[in-house]
Amino acid sequence: MTKAETDKANEIEGTTMVFQYGSNCSDTQINGKDRLKGDARFISIAETVDDYELAFDVFSNGRHCAAADIVQKPGGKVWGVLYEIPQYLIGRSTAQACGRKSLDAIEGEGANYERREIDVRTPDGKITTALTYTVRNPRTGLKTDIDYVRFIVSGLRQRGIPGEYIAEVKMIARLNNPDIANQIDAL
């Protein structure tokens, strides 16, 4: 698809606000050549309005480890990144019609994850409803790995997420997989 065709598709279809809390906080992940190819536009960092906590409760065949999810937890907040993504890149059929990979396909929507809307708050206090993905059938006993945690932590740092939250993510990852605790501490 040429830039003119992409611009026209965006003009017709519009954009969607999307909240990412895992490895897609990293621009190199979400906008990589095998993902959205630069079409996810960073808007702001944001935290969940409702109470959530990061969890590693789904197995990723692509990463060969437990991947991130957000689960309800009283008093918890999850920080992440708010992106603006062309609407046609959200669903499989519209993205495929343009020869592209959809965010639904990237996230495993319908298999491991389900698409849903949540409210997030930017640092200036603005509340926005955004699309995100949560695990359909959470499982216990799964372990994440250091490479995946590294993507999450580096993406959070890249975007300027508060250090206290990054420390919390590292603690959750250490508790999930004590075998990589020393490597997580070094991040």
ZAGUMI-895126 format. One record per residue (C-alpha): residue in three letters; chain; y, z, x. Coordinates in nm, 4 decimals. Layout:
N
("ALA","A",(Y,Z,X)) ...
END
This chain:
187
("MET","A",(0.0000,0.0000,0.0000)) ("THR","A",(0.3383,-0.0967,0.1439)) ("LYS","A",(0.6296,0.1464,0.1557)) ("ALA","A",(0.7975,-0.0445,-0.1284)) ("GLU","A",(0.4807,-0.0139,-0.3405)) ("THR","A",(0.4552,0.3575,-0.2596)) ("ASP","A",(0.8208,0.4097,-0.3487)) ("LYS","A",(0.7676,0.2241,-0.6765)) ("ALA","A",(0.4582,0.4342,-0.7592)) ("ASN","A",(0.6558,0.7532,-0.6889)) ("GLU","A",(0.9406,0.6294,-0.9058)) ("ILE","A",(0.7051,0.5550,-1.1956)) ("GLU","A",(0.4752,0.8532,-1.1639)) ("GLY","A",(0.7036,1.1226,-1.0251)) ("THR","A",(0.5988,1.4123,-0.8060)) ("THR","A",(0.4097,1.7373,-0.8456)) ("MET","A",(0.4799,2.0735,-0.6856)) ("VAL","A",(0.1682,2.1988,-0.5069)) ("PHE","A",(0.1031,2.5436,-0.3559)) ("GLN","A",(-0.1291,2.5498,-0.0528)) ("TYR","A",(-0.2523,2.8753,0.1011)) ("GLY","A",(-0.5278,2.7733,0.3447)) ("SER","A",(-0.5561,2.5200,0.6230)) ("ASN","A",(-0.3262,2.2788,0.4355)) ("CYS","A",(-0.0321,2.5047,0.5211)) ("SER","A",(-0.0433,2.3101,0.8462)) ("ASP","A",(0.1437,1.9809,0.8287)) ("THR","A",(-0.1113,1.8193,1.0606)) ("GLN","A",(-0.3851,1.9065,0.8122)) ("ILE","A",(-0.2338,1.8093,0.4776)) ("ASN","A",(-0.0515,1.5048,0.6158)) ("GLY","A",(-0.3267,1.3919,0.8516)) ("LYS","A",(-0.4484,1.0315,0.8525)) ("ASP","A",(-0.7651,1.1332,0.6631)) ("ARG","A",(-0.5643,1.3240,0.4009)) ("LEU","A",(-0.2181,1.2542,0.2557)) ("LYS","A",(-0.0789,1.0495,0.5472)) ("GLY","A",(0.2667,1.2053,0.5464)) ("ASP","A",(0.3195,1.1967,0.1697)) ("ALA","A",(0.3192,1.5751,0.1209)) ("ARG","A",(0.6825,1.6792,0.1567)) ("PHE","A",(0.7466,2.0413,0.2623)) ("ILE","A",(0.9743,2.2177,0.0149)) ("SER","A",(0.9549,2.5874,0.1048)) ("ILE","A",(0.7315,2.8772,0.1791)) ("ALA","A",(0.6383,3.0774,-0.1306)) ("GLU","A",(0.4363,3.3746,-0.2482)) ("THR","A",(0.2336,3.4184,-0.5634)) ("VAL","A",(0.4166,3.5834,-0.8533)) ("ASP","A",(0.0947,3.7277,-0.9940)) ("ASP","A",(-0.1259,3.9547,-0.7849)) ("TYR","A",(-0.3717,3.7718,-0.5580)) ("GLU","A",(-0.5454,3.8127,-0.2256)) ("LEU","A",(-0.6877,3.5568,0.0154)) ("ALA","A",(-1.0702,3.5421,0.0202)) ("PHE","A",(-1.3362,3.3399,0.1985)) ("ASP","A",(-1.5803,3.2871,-0.0847)) ("VAL","A",(-1.6842,2.9217,-0.0928)) ("PHE","A",(-1.8871,2.7184,0.1562)) ("SER","A",(-1.7180,2.4087,0.2939)) ("ASN","A",(-1.9674,2.1409,0.3941)) ("GLY","A",(-1.6931,1.9627,0.5870)) ("ARG","A",(-1.5999,2.2691,0.7888)) ("HIS","A",(-1.9469,2.4285,0.7956)) ("CYS","A",(-1.8090,2.7725,0.7120)) ("ALA","A",(-1.6556,2.9769,0.4322)) ("ALA","A",(-1.3227,2.8344,0.3160)) ("ALA","A",(-1.0203,3.0005,0.1588)) ("ASP","A",(-0.9605,3.0939,-0.2017)) ("ILE","A",(-0.7171,3.3191,-0.3828)) ("VAL","A",(-0.8594,3.5896,-0.6058)) ("GLN","A",(-0.6820,3.8323,-0.8337)) ("LYS","A",(-0.6130,4.1704,-0.6737)) ("PRO","A",(-0.3727,4.4326,-0.8111)) ("GLY","A",(-0.0719,4.4700,-0.5823)) ("GLY","A",(-0.1644,4.1725,-0.3626)) ("LYS","A",(0.0450,3.8663,-0.2858)) ("VAL","A",(-0.0576,3.5441,-0.1167)) ("TRP","A",(0.1928,3.3477,0.0879)) ("GLY","A",(0.1633,2.9763,0.1351)) ("VAL","A",(0.3490,2.6491,0.1357)) ("LEU","A",(0.5102,2.4634,-0.1508)) ("TYR","A",(0.4859,2.0845,-0.1190)) ("GLU","A",(0.6114,1.7999,-0.3311)) ("ILE","A",(0.3353,1.5384,-0.3619)) ("PRO","A",(0.3492,1.2024,-0.5381)) ("GLN","A",(0.1755,1.2380,-0.8746)) ("TYR","A",(-0.0455,0.9357,-0.8152)) ("LEU","A",(-0.2033,1.1129,-0.5135)) ("ILE","A",(-0.3232,1.4126,-0.7182)) ("GLY","A",(-0.6050,1.2608,-0.9265)) ("ARG","A",(-0.8930,1.0567,-0.7903)) ("SER","A",(-0.8520,0.7487,-1.0112)) ("THR","A",(-0.4805,0.6942,-0.9523)) ("ALA","A",(-0.5107,0.7492,-0.5767)) ("GLN","A",(-0.8154,0.5204,-0.5514)) ("ALA","A",(-0.6278,0.2503,-0.7446)) ("CYS","A",(-0.3770,0.2549,-0.4582)) ("GLY","A",(-0.6456,0.2669,-0.1874)) ("ARG","A",(-0.5725,0.6319,-0.1075)) ("LYS","A",(-0.7558,0.9646,-0.0950)) ("SER","A",(-0.6480,1.2093,-0.3645)) ("LEU","A",(-0.5621,1.5752,-0.3259)) ("ASP","A",(-0.8391,1.6449,-0.5806)) ("ALA","A",(-1.0892,1.4787,-0.3449)) ("ILE","A",(-0.9503,1.6604,-0.0413)) ("GLU","A",(-0.9751,1.9946,-0.2212)) ("GLY","A",(-1.3154,1.9304,-0.3773)) ("GLU","A",(-1.1808,1.9603,-0.7317)) ("GLY","A",(-1.4647,1.9644,-0.9826)) ("ALA","A",(-1.7217,2.0704,-0.7237)) ("ASN","A",(-1.6100,2.3767,-0.5273)) ("TYR","A",(-1.2543,2.4109,-0.6570)) ("GLU","A",(-1.0668,2.3691,-0.9817)) ("ARG","A",(-0.7082,2.2610,-1.0223)) ("ARG","A",(-0.4761,2.5054,-1.1997)) ("GLU","A",(-0.1131,2.6038,-1.2285)) ("ILE","A",(0.0332,2.9269,-1.0970)) ("ASP","A",(0.3829,3.0633,-1.0543)) ("VAL","A",(0.5145,3.1098,-0.7011)) ("ARG","A",(0.8390,3.2598,-0.5717)) ("THR","A",(1.0395,3.1160,-0.2845)) ("PRO","A",(1.2279,3.3478,-0.0469)) ("ASP","A",(1.5526,3.2859,-0.2393)) ("GLY","A",(1.3872,3.4294,-0.5531)) ("LYS","A",(1.3372,3.1014,-0.7381)) ("ILE","A",(1.0153,3.0926,-0.9418)) ("THR","A",(0.8354,2.7589,-0.9657)) ("THR","A",(0.5176,2.6596,-1.1446)) ("ALA","A",(0.2932,2.4765,-0.8995)) ("LEU","A",(-0.0482,2.3230,-0.8933)) ("THR","A",(-0.3068,2.4933,-0.6733)) ("TYR","A",(-0.6828,2.5011,-0.6315)) ("THR","A",(-0.9084,2.8038,-0.6796)) ("VAL","A",(-1.2823,2.8405,-0.6318)) ("ARG","A",(-1.4972,2.7699,-0.9364)) ("ASN","A",(-1.7972,2.9854,-0.8388)) ("PRO","A",(-1.7019,3.2421,-0.5748)) ("ARG","A",(-1.9872,3.3696,-0.3571)) ("THR","A",(-2.0260,3.6762,-0.1420)) ("GLY","A",(-2.1800,3.6940,0.2036)) ("LEU","A",(-2.0277,3.3724,0.3384)) ("LYS","A",(-1.8576,3.3743,0.6793)) ("THR","A",(-1.5615,3.1746,0.7983)) ("ASP","A",(-1.5220,3.0519,1.1559)) ("ILE","A",(-1.2524,3.0746,1.4204)) ("ASP","A",(-1.1469,2.7090,1.4045)) ("TYR","A",(-1.0742,2.7343,1.0329)) ("VAL","A",(-0.8870,3.0645,1.0700)) ("ARG","A",(-0.6876,2.9100,1.3563)) ("PHE","A",(-0.5713,2.6272,1.1239)) ("ILE","A",(-0.4620,2.8790,0.8616)) ("VAL","A",(-0.2783,3.1096,1.1026)) ("SER","A",(-0.1096,2.8247,1.2890)) ("GLY","A",(0.0027,2.6656,0.9613)) ("LEU","A",(0.1448,2.9941,0.8362)) ("ARG","A",(0.3320,3.0424,1.1656)) ("GLN","A",(0.4512,2.6809,1.1692)) ("ARG","A",(0.6093,2.7341,0.8281)) ("GLY","A",(0.7691,3.0714,0.9066)) ("ILE","A",(0.5529,3.2901,0.6810)) ("PRO","A",(0.6303,3.6609,0.7372)) ("GLY","A",(0.4374,3.8162,1.0272)) ("GLU","A",(0.3116,4.1020,0.8095)) ("TYR","A",(0.1293,3.8533,0.5886)) ("ILE","A",(-0.0188,3.6692,0.8883)) ("ALA","A",(-0.1508,4.0051,1.0133)) ("GLU","A",(-0.3064,4.0595,0.6678)) ("VAL","A",(-0.4766,3.7178,0.6792)) ("LYS","A",(-0.6164,3.7981,1.0229)) ("MET","A",(-0.7477,4.1328,0.8932)) ("ILE","A",(-0.9171,3.9639,0.5952)) ("ALA","A",(-1.0765,3.7093,0.8303)) ("ARG","A",(-1.1943,3.9850,1.0690)) ("LEU","A",(-1.3540,4.1729,0.7801)) ("ASN","A",(-1.5154,3.8513,0.6592)) ("ASN","A",(-1.6662,3.7696,0.9996)) ("PRO","A",(-1.6650,4.0588,1.2493)) ("ASP","A",(-1.8424,3.8340,1.5034)) ("ILE","A",(-1.5139,3.6491,1.5656)) ("ALA","A",(-1.2829,3.9527,1.5468)) ("ASN","A",(-1.1773,3.9341,1.9129)) ("GLN","A",(-1.0957,3.5640,1.8819)) ("ILE","A",(-0.8954,3.6290,1.5651)) ("ASP","A",(-0.7009,3.9059,1.7381)) ("ALA","A",(-0.6060,3.6578,2.0117)) ("LEU","A",(-0.4505,3.4151,1.7622)) 
END
